């Protein structure tokens, strides 16, 4: 009889422990600072880091282009001809239309 009482008590405490463990795990997963939120924020941080890297490389490229425009007359002439369709006074302009 005493053994049955001890096993019933153990089973009762085991079941209470399991219920509390399940509740604790669910709380850790789904609360406002839970693991799922942590992984979402971690992936967002990684995406923002990639964006920062791309933006910094774009800034570096544009800075180099600005420096080359400040020092090179040929570069300025190339941009003026291609982007703004400028020409010298004694040149003729030919337009080629694509079909």
C-alpha positions, 0 to 999 in steps of 0.5 A: 500500500505504501509503495502505491502511494509513493508511486502515485505521488511520483506520478503526480509530481512528474505530471505537474513537472511536465505541465510546468515544463510545457508551459515554460517552453511555450512561454519562451517561444511565444512571448513578446521577447521569445525565441521566435521574435529573436530569430525574426529580429536577427534576420532583419538585422542581417538584411539591414547589414547587407543593405548597409554594405551595398550602400557603402559600396555605392557611395565608394563608387560614386565618390570615385566617379566624382573624383574622376570628374574633377580631374579628367576632362575626357571623362567630363566630355564623355558624360556631356556627350552621352548623357546630355547629347552635347557636341562641339560647334564644328561637329554634326550629330547623327541619330541612329534609330533602332527598329 
